[in-house]
């Protein structure tokens, strides 16, 4: 949920400082992990990512553990890292976490030449991916929504 903060007649630097302070006052309920420049085609990784979106962390680990795909091993590591970030950096309970967002973006491509007949050559593109997994705490979402509503009320009163 995005929040609109009115700028008014504030200077840009002052506005951004104020905006950061307001957003820092909200409770932290999500942690993320990103694996960048992974040598797997984004199309192949998306099939695995789509299987775990919206699932609880325990269920997602089960799905990934028993999937025979190469992408499943990579996504497993990223999910494990996101859960560790939530537990260690934000102090969230692992049992309440679920995969709120996960997506695969295209990375750069390695271009290789494949010689063909009669002096021609084809270009092979070896694709890379950026894999992002975001986990959220189900129990703290209500608390977050209330804090967000209070913040919006405070902003509209001004």
C-alpha positions in Angstrom: 0.0 0.0 0.0 1.5 3.3 -1.1 1.1 6.4 0.9 0.9 9.9 -0.6 2.8 12.5 1.4 1.8 16.1 0.5 4.8 18.2 -0.4 3.3 21.6 0.1 5.8 24.4 -0.2 8.7 22.4 1.1 12.1 22.3 -0.6 12.8 18.9 -2.2 15.6 18.0 0.2 13.5 18.9 3.3 10.5 17.0 1.9 12.6 13.8 1.3 14.1 14.0 4.8 10.6 14.4 6.3 9.3 11.6 4.1 12.1 9.2 5.3 11.4 10.1 8.9 7.7 9.3 8.5 8.3 6.0 6.7 10.9 5.0 9.3 8.2 5.3 12.0 6.2 2.5 10.4 6.8 -1.0 11.8 9.0 -3.2 9.7 7.1 -6.3 8.4 9.0 -7.4 5.3 12.5 -8.6 4.4 13.9 -9.2 1.0 16.8 -11.0 -0.7 18.1 -10.6 -4.2 20.3 -12.9 -6.2 21.8 -10.9 -9.1 23.5 -12.1 -12.3 22.4 -15.7 -11.9 23.2 -17.8 -15.0 19.7 -19.1 -15.7 17.2 -18.0 -18.2 14.5 -15.8 -16.7 11.8 -17.8 -18.4 12.9 -21.0 -16.7 13.2 -19.3 -13.3 9.7 -17.8 -13.5 8.0 -21.2 -13.6 9.5 -22.0 -10.2 8.9 -18.5 -8.8 5.2 -18.6 -9.7 4.8 -21.9 -7.8 5.8 -20.3 -4.4 4.2 -16.8 -4.7 1.7 -16.3 -1.8 2.6 -19.5 0.0 3.8 -19.8 3.6 7.6 -20.0 3.9 7.4 -23.7 5.2 5.3 -24.7 2.2 7.5 -22.8 -0.2 10.6 -24.6 1.1 8.7 -28.0 0.6 7.8 -27.1 -3.0 11.4 -26.0 -3.8 13.0 -29.0 -2.1 11.1 -31.5 -4.2 11.2 -29.7 -7.5 13.7 -31.3 -9.9 14.5 -28.0 -11.7 17.8 -26.1 -11.5 16.0 -22.9 -10.8 14.5 -24.4 -7.7 17.9 -24.8 -6.0 18.7 -21.2 -6.8 15.4 -19.8 -5.6 15.7 -22.0 -2.4 18.9 -20.2 -1.5 17.3 -16.8 -2.1 14.3 -17.6 0.0 16.5 -19.0 2.8 18.4 -15.7 2.7 15.2 -13.6 2.8 14.0 -15.6 5.8 17.4 -15.2 7.6 17.2 -11.4 6.9 13.7 -11.3 8.4 14.8 -13.3 11.5 18.1 -11.7 12.2 17.8 -8.1 11.0 14.1 -7.4 11.8 13.4 -9.9 14.6 10.4 -11.5 12.8 9.1 -14.9 13.7 9.8 -17.5 10.9 6.5 -19.4 11.5 4.4 -16.3 10.6 6.3 -15.5 7.3 4.9 -15.9 3.8 6.2 -15.1 0.3 4.5 -11.8 -0.4 6.4 -10.9 -3.6 8.8 -12.8 -5.8 9.9 -12.0 -9.3 12.6 -12.6 -11.9 14.0 -9.7 -13.9 16.3 -10.0 -17.0 20.0 -9.6 -16.4 22.6 -8.9 -19.0 23.2 -11.5 -21.8 26.4 -13.2 -22.7 26.7 -13.3 -26.5 28.5 -16.2 -28.0 29.1 -17.0 -31.7 28.0 -20.4 -33.1 29.7 -21.2 -36.5 27.3 -22.5 -39.1 27.6 -23.8 -42.6 28.9 -21.8 -45.6 30.8 -19.3 -43.5 27.8 -18.0 -41.6 27.6 -17.6 -37.8 24.6 -17.4 -35.4 24.7 -15.6 -32.1 23.8 -17.6 -29.0 22.5 -15.5 -26.1 23.2 -16.9 -22.7 20.7 -15.2 -20.4 21.1 -14.1 -16.8 18.5 -13.3 -14.2 18.0 -11.2 -11.1 15.8 -13.1 -8.6 14.1 -11.2 -5.9 12.1 -12.8 -3.0 10.2 -10.7 -0.4 8.8 -12.3 2.8 6.2 -10.6 5.1 4.9 -11.3 8.6 1.2 -12.2 8.5 0.5 -11.3 12.2 2.0 -7.8 11.9 0.1 -6.7 8.8 -2.8 -5.5 10.8 -0.5 -3.5 13.1 1.1 -2.0 9.9 -2.2 -1.1 8.4 -3.3 0.7 11.6 0.0 2.6 11.7 -0.4 3.6 8.1 -4.0 4.8 8.7 -2.8 6.9 11.7 0.0 8.4 9.6 -2.5 9.3 6.8 -4.8 10.9 9.4 -1.9 12.9 10.8 -0.9 14.1 7.3 -4.5 15.2 6.4 -4.9 17.2 9.6 -2.0 19.4 8.7 
